[in-house]
Amino acid sequence: MIESNRIQVRVHGESASATRLNLTSGKFKLVIDEPESMGGTDAGPTPVQVLLMALAGCLNVTGHFVAQQQGIKLQGMKIVLEGNLNPAAFMGMSDAERAGFQGIHVTITADAPDATDAELQAWIAETERRCPVTDNIRAATDIAIQVNRA
């Protein structure tokens, strides 16, 4: 029986304010904030913007990897993501809709001039299937949250 290797990803966050979170993961730093209209200082992207950015980044990496394996000469990609959500649940005003995106629309423009339409369709289907962020958004992922006193 072959056991797969696992990669542990760890992120540390510390709130700088009610809307701003300073994050580190390995040697990287990121600030998540809200726009001024939501009480923030607009010092960084919002959490939902970061989610879409993560999806775009993962589709890019996975897409290039799959293209290489399938023999497609992918010279680049342009990725546009759009999602709509109703902030009423987040703000405690209504539970009529879920708090997250109702849907995410992704448009990928692949610079692969030698690939046929059929090859591009097989490539994107495999890219979607193997993208870890796509998988985490689509499938139920257990999230265990515990709280400790400071």
Protein Blocks (a to p, Z undefined) as FASTA:
>chain_A
ZZddddddddddddfbfkbccddehjbccdddddfknopaolaccfklmmmmmmmmmmmm
mmmmmmmmnopacfbdcddddddddfklmnopackbcfbdfbdcdddddddfkbcfklmm
mmmmmmmmmmmklmmmmpccddddddddZZ
